[in-house]
């Protein structure tokens, strides 16, 4: 089975400093036309596999506390941290008790014991309500995401009945237009492998967020030391056949100055990149329509609202059924599609099977596209 799953991003890797590496938008393009802003993205450098002491060192610096270190003696029991996490999320001892199948009194006493052990007041208690102190709110960030990391690690362990789920992160448009149509061939070959596809608008950190693989667009390979290039892409102006006819003069030429250009606000490569590459700056139109996703721009173009700057890999369906037609020159995009994985992915058999299948599909797709649409341009249909 596979599922589409969305959840909020975690901050544990950034909070605890697991060798995080900032990747800004110019190097790791999260702005891929699915509502992802061009914003700072984080990747996590994974410590050597199986090294618990290495992870402890990552958390606390180069110093690994000895058994009698006060740092260890101050670490509270996991059970009290679960009480604090639930109470902090709900801001209610009663609701926390309901979630944990305890009594409100038990939760309250557990929190008091935690505060005494830490020597810090975590909650402000008032008649009928509780609130986190500044220290409590800060501590909750670490505790909640540490518990989440434990949950992710437990979930990723193989069960006696089945293998571990393969978790993949990619953009919604890429998932719906490229990955899902090809996934049945993988499922037919490996029906025993469970797959989870996450298309939420969030950063991904390996291994904190529980993903095995991510598919991203990037400009510079150095931004992803464990990345494998899937295929390149091209920027292509497209519109509906009827809209093209309204722009075609008696000589058969297309007058772009009369067109409405559809801009996608979440991408880094838009019309300006195409005009710069084609030296067609004089053809820029003053009429524009802005949308926030790549898919929406294609729908708007198919509806006759203007010309979209499409990516060749993600609009095969429209080009085949001629819902959209090419109306200008194709230019190479600065970003390519990359497969990114955790350092520990090779330890996971299903990881290798999926990676090999995906690379084969990507190579086949790239060859098909070169034959169907030879560069440097498509010509006008």
Secondary structure as the mmCIF struct_conf table of DSSP 4:
data_model
#
loop_
_struct_conf.conf_type_id
_struct_conf.id
_struct_conf.beg_label_comp_id
_struct_conf.beg_label_asym_id
_struct_conf.beg_label_seq_id
_struct_conf.end_label_comp_id
_struct_conf.end_label_asym_id
_struct_conf.end_label_seq_id
STRN STRN1 UNK A 2 UNK A 5
HELX_LH_PP_P HELX_LH_PP_P1 UNK A 8 UNK A 10
HELX_RH_AL_P HELX_RH_AL_P1 UNK A 12 UNK A 16
TURN_TY1_P TURN_TY1_P1 UNK A 17 UNK A 17
BEND BEND1 UNK A 18 UNK A 19
STRN STRN2 UNK A 20 UNK A 23
TURN_TY1_P TURN_TY1_P2 UNK A 25 UNK A 27
STRN STRN3 UNK A 28 UNK A 29
STRN STRN4 UNK A 32 UNK A 32
BEND BEND2 UNK A 33 UNK A 33
STRN STRN5 UNK A 34 UNK A 34
BEND BEND3 UNK A 35 UNK A 35
BEND BEND4 UNK A 38 UNK A 38
STRN STRN6 UNK A 41 UNK A 44
HELX_LH_PP_P HELX_LH_PP_P2 UNK A 45 UNK A 48
TURN_TY1_P TURN_TY1_P3 UNK A 49 UNK A 50
HELX_RH_AL_P HELX_RH_AL_P2 UNK A 52 UNK A 60
BEND BEND5 UNK A 61 UNK A 62
HELX_LH_PP_P HELX_LH_PP_P3 UNK A 63 UNK A 66
TURN_TY1_P TURN_TY1_P4 UNK A 67 UNK A 68
HELX_RH_AL_P HELX_RH_AL_P3 UNK A 70 UNK A 73
TURN_TY1_P TURN_TY1_P5 UNK A 74 UNK A 74
HELX_LH_PP_P HELX_LH_PP_P4 UNK A 75 UNK A 77
HELX_RH_AL_P HELX_RH_AL_P4 UNK A 78 UNK A 90
TURN_TY1_P TURN_TY1_P6 UNK A 91 UNK A 91
HELX_RH_AL_P HELX_RH_AL_P5 UNK A 93 UNK A 100
TURN_TY1_P TURN_TY1_P7 UNK A 101 UNK A 101
HELX_RH_AL_P HELX_RH_AL_P6 UNK A 104 UNK A 118
TURN_TY1_P TURN_TY1_P8 UNK A 119 UNK A 119
BEND BEND6 UNK A 120 UNK A 120
STRN STRN7 UNK A 123 UNK A 126
TURN_TY1_P TURN_TY1_P9 UNK A 127 UNK A 128
STRN STRN8 UNK A 129 UNK A 132
HELX_RH_AL_P HELX_RH_AL_P7 UNK A 134 UNK A 155
TURN_TY1_P TURN_TY1_P10 UNK A 156 UNK A 156
BEND BEND7 UNK A 157 UNK A 157
HELX_LH_PP_P HELX_LH_PP_P5 UNK A 158 UNK A 159
BEND BEND8 UNK A 160 UNK A 162
STRN STRN9 UNK A 166 UNK A 169
HELX_RH_AL_P HELX_RH_AL_P8 UNK A 172 UNK A 174
HELX_RH_PI_P HELX_RH_PI_P1 UNK A 175 UNK A 179
HELX_RH_AL_P HELX_RH_AL_P9 UNK A 180 UNK A 189
TURN_TY1_P TURN_TY1_P11 UNK A 191 UNK A 192
STRN STRN10 UNK A 195 UNK A 198
BEND BEND9 UNK A 201 UNK A 202
TURN_TY1_P TURN_TY1_P12 UNK A 206 UNK A 209
BEND BEND10 UNK A 212 UNK A 212
STRN STRN11 UNK A 213 UNK A 218
BEND BEND11 UNK A 219 UNK A 219
HELX_RH_3T_P HELX_RH_3T_P1 UNK A 221 UNK A 223
TURN_TY1_P TURN_TY1_P13 UNK A 225 UNK A 226
STRN STRN12 UNK A 227 UNK A 231
STRN STRN13 UNK A 234 UNK A 239
HELX_RH_AL_P HELX_RH_AL_P10 UNK A 241 UNK A 247
STRN STRN14 UNK A 248 UNK A 248
TURN_TY1_P TURN_TY1_P14 UNK A 250 UNK A 251
BEND BEND12 UNK A 252 UNK A 252
STRN STRN15 UNK A 254 UNK A 254
HELX_RH_3T_P HELX_RH_3T_P2 UNK A 256 UNK A 258
BEND BEND13 UNK A 259 UNK A 259
STRN STRN16 UNK A 260 UNK A 264
TURN_TY1_P TURN_TY1_P15 UNK A 265 UNK A 266
STRN STRN17 UNK A 267 UNK A 267
BEND BEND14 UNK A 268 UNK A 269
HELX_RH_AL_P HELX_RH_AL_P11 UNK A 271 UNK A 278
TURN_TY1_P TURN_TY1_P16 UNK A 279 UNK A 279
HELX_RH_3T_P HELX_RH_3T_P3 UNK A 281 UNK A 283
BEND BEND15 UNK A 286 UNK A 286
STRN STRN18 UNK A 287 UNK A 291
BEND BEND16 UNK A 292 UNK A 292
STRN STRN19 UNK A 293 UNK A 293
HELX_RH_AL_P HELX_RH_AL_P12 UNK A 294 UNK A 302
TURN_TY1_P TURN_TY1_P17 UNK A 303 UNK A 304
BEND BEND17 UNK A 305 UNK A 305
STRN STRN20 UNK A 307 UNK A 311
HELX_RH_3T_P HELX_RH_3T_P4 UNK A 312 UNK A 314
HELX_RH_AL_P HELX_RH_AL_P13 UNK A 316 UNK A 320
TURN_TY1_P TURN_TY1_P18 UNK A 321 UNK A 322
BEND BEND18 UNK A 323 UNK A 324
STRN STRN21 UNK A 325 UNK A 326
BEND BEND19 UNK A 328 UNK A 328
STRN STRN22 UNK A 331 UNK A 332
BEND BEND20 UNK A 334 UNK A 334
STRN STRN23 UNK A 336 UNK A 341
HELX_RH_3T_P HELX_RH_3T_P5 UNK A 343 UNK A 347
HELX_RH_AL_P HELX_RH_AL_P14 UNK A 349 UNK A 372
BEND BEND21 UNK A 373 UNK A 373
BEND BEND22 UNK A 375 UNK A 376
#
